[in-house]
Amino acid sequence: MSYNPLTDPNVAHPDMDEASIRLLIRTFYSKAREDDLIGPIFAATVTDWDEHIEKISDFCSPVARAH
């Protein structure tokens, strides 16, 4: 069996919490939307940014906080 960092209890940062993950996701998308290269790709795909960020945050939070 190969190593999977998502199942390693020592991977998550101890200070990682729900609020910091949501801030990270929102900040990333804010910058990505302004980027000349990837901004248009997101603009053509995502129609409801609040919903998209919420879904991505809901997905990332348990993975990032797994201990």
WOFEN-V86871 format. One record per helix or strand of 2 or more residues. SS is the DSSP state (h for helix, s for strand). FROM is the first residue (numbers start at 1). TO is the last residue. If there is no record, write none. Layout:
# WOFEN-V86871
<<SS & FROM & TO> <SS & FROM & TO>>
This chain:
# WOFEN-V86871
<<h & 5 & 7> <h & 18 & 34> <h & 39 & 45> <h & 49 & 64>>
